[in-house]
Amino acid sequence: MRRALPFPISNLGNCNLVITNIWIGNTATNDYSLSGLPSFPIILEPGHIVGEGDFNVVFSPTAISRTRTATLNVTYVSDHSPGRR
């Protein structure tokens, strides 16, 4: 089973946002992948989303279990302050 779901990362602020990395972490990272991810750095203007809507998280489990989880990490810099979510 392989399923791609949109994962909108948007800039709701009023200044440009520079994304320097997006990656998958946690225990079941082999079950997840990213598609439609532009190259870095991604300069996101206010109101825009990463990949213009083509960015997806793809789930391809290697085993059937309800505990197949992972985290999506984003490293960014804005005109206001650096951060990580």
Sequence and secondary structure as in RCSB ss.txt:
>XXXX:A:sequence
MRRALPFPISNLGNCNLVITNIWIGNTATNDYSLSGLPSFPIILEPGHIVGEGDFNVVFSPTAISRTRTATLNVT
YVSDHSPGRR
>XXXX:A:secstr
  EEEE   B  SSS EEEEEEEEESTTGGGEEEES   SSEEE TT BGGGGT EEEE  SS  TT   EEEEE
EEESS EEE 
